[in-house]
Amino acid sequence: MVFPNAAKIPFIWTNQDTGNAIIASILPVGIGTSIIFSAAEDGNLTQYFRQSRKPSWGTANSGVHAACAFATLSPLGYASYRIFKNTAGAMTDKSKLALTLYGSCMAISIFSGYVNLRKNYQMDAYSKLAIAGSAIAFALAFREVDSTAFMYSVPFVAWSIFSGLYHFNLYQLNAGKHE
């Protein structure tokens, strides 16, 4: 892995850093891509939305939800790499905390996809709220380390809060309904 070389020149961007940022983006882009596929015509997210009573204050189109998730997840790999690079390879406690919180948010996002497969409204709502909480936490930690990385995380925070509230309302409207 070439990430350790990034720590040698933390504030100068090189071609190697571009490659590293692309590598760091694989996880969030992969999660976003899986959400896009689940919003396909026969995808899990589409079926989940079809069988549900949906809140009137948000769109019921699973494609819009998937596109927003993908668009807001995509820049997070670059943002996390900025944290790593600009702190000489995550050598500070603040950067370690920021990257740990980011990693936990990505882990919860992966778990949330599994929960969605089970079509359990309560677990889905709580996992989306957990994503929102962890997104707020890692964004605030990013802000302490790199303001640009923080700005790249703000759209995801906004989307995850909306998604958490939407899915919690979805749970309330469909309480007791579980396949």
Residue pairs with C-beta under 8 A, 6 or more apart in sequence:
2 16
2 19
2 20
3 20
3 23
3 84
3 89
4 89
5 16
6 16
6 17
6 20
6 81
6 84
6 85
6 89
7 85
7 88
7 89
7 91
10 85
10 86
10 87
10 88
11 86
17 81
17 85
20 81
20 85
21 77
21 78
21 81
21 82
22 77
23 77
24 77
24 78
24 80
24 81
24 84
25 74
25 76
25 77
25 78
25 81
26 77
27 77
27 106
28 73
28 74
28 75
28 76
28 77
28 106
29 70
29 73
29 74
29 77
31 73
31 106
31 109
31 110
31 113
32 69
32 70
32 71
32 73
32 74
33 70
34 113
35 45
35 65
35 66
35 69
35 70
35 73
35 113
36 66
36 67
36 70
37 43
38 44
38 45
38 46
38 62
38 66
38 113
38 116
39 45
39 46
39 62
39 63
39 65
39 66
39 67
40 46
43 62
44 116
44 117
44 119
45 62
45 65
45 66
45 116
46 62
46 63
47 119
48 62
48 116
48 119
48 124
49 60
49 61
49 62
49 65
51 119
51 179
52 121
52 170
52 173
52 174
52 177
53 170
53 173
53 174
54 60
54 170
54 173
55 166
55 169
55 170
55 173
57 169
58 162
58 166
58 169
59 65
65 163
68 159
69 159
69 163
71 155
72 155
72 156
72 158
72 159
72 160
73 109
73 156
75 152
75 153
75 155
75 156
76 102
76 106
76 152
76 153
76 156
78 152
79 142
79 146
79 148
79 149
79 150
79 152
79 153
80 99
80 102
80 149
82 146
82 148
82 149
82 152
83 90
83 95
83 98
83 99
83 102
83 142
83 145
83 146
83 149
84 90
84 95
84 99
86 145
86 146
87 94
87 95
87 145
87 146
90 96
90 99
92 145
94 141
94 144
94 145
95 145
97 141
98 138
98 141
98 142
98 144
98 145
101 134
101 137
101 138
101 141
102 138
102 141
102 142
104 134
104 138
105 131
105 134
105 135
105 137
105 138
108 127
108 130
108 131
108 134
109 131
111 127
112 124
112 127
112 128
112 130
112 131
115 123
115 124
115 127
116 124
119 178
119 179
120 178
121 167
121 170
121 171
121 174
121 175
121 177
121 178
122 171
122 175
124 167
124 170
124 171
125 164
125 167
125 168
125 170
125 171
128 160
128 163
128 164
128 166
128 167
128 168
129 164
129 167
129 168
131 160
131 163
131 164
132 157
132 160
132 161
132 163
132 164
132 165
135 153
135 156
135 157
135 160
135 161
136 157
136 161
138 153
139 150
139 153
139 154
139 156
139 157
142 149
142 150
142 153
143 150
